[in-house]
Amino acid sequence: MSTVLVTGADGMVGSAVVTRLRSSGHKVVCLEGDAREPAAVKAALDGVDAVAHCAAIADPGHEPLAEIFVNNTIATFTVLWTAAEHGVRRFVIASSAHATGLSLNPHRPPVDYPITEDTPADIADPYSMAKQTDENTLRAVCRRFGASGVALRLPLVVPPDRRDEMRRWYQSELDVSHGGGWVWVDSGDAAEAFRLALTGEYEGGHVLLVAAPTTFADRPTAELLPPGQPFFPGHAAPVDTGRARALLGWRPEHS
């Protein structure tokens, strides 16, 4: 695998992925057209071995609900299916910790910790529903075409130059962040997860959680969790990233 098509290359996650791939010696092609248009995707596929799909409406709170769902799901289907039809057999997509629906669900459903890829979903919003659909699209493409790939469930992605600013903002979001385990990931660590998923030895489609080992909250984890949950010392994240470690060898450098 030497040439990677990256969609959403000008976004926070996509730009970090481009930087990491280029620094690792890979050629990167950035999608210049609309990810929802098969012709635009097809035009970018010449010589491409793998696809990192990061293009999406990333903020569920500032766009019309129908537009969020339609834009994100159609873009994922178009990019993956078109690329697979043209011979690409390795994919990595940016899913989200919101794929469970637990943080954006207005009913605030209870959560059992640690959160894992098997945590039951309880979805009541279009953004979370779109992420679930994206993960199913990846599985379907891998099954149909004999391809392989990973949907990375990303929490809040934090670039180093914005860490202090975003951490201050996050403290006002603690009450609505229980469904994601109050976690975050450094943008460089997220980009490394993409690189490993693009180059690793595995088969089929997978969903993997990635997160820093500590929460983004000022309060200790034990103070954030409801009664009856396991004890997590200090600021330890109540999220299990063991599958990403086992399948990809991914280990975050930043906490």
Protein Blocks (a to p, Z undefined) as FASTA:
>chain_A
ZZdcdehklbmklmmmmmmmmmnopacdddfbdfklmklmmmmmgopabdcdfbdcfbfk
lccfklmmmmmmmmmmmmmmmmmmnopabdcddddfklnommmpmnlpaddddddfklcc
ddfbfklmmmmmmmmmmmmmmmmnopacddddddddddfklmmmmmmmmmmmmmmmmmno
opacdfklmmmmmmmmmmmccedjdddddddfbdfbfbdfklmpcghiacdehjbccbdf
klmmmmnopacfbZZ
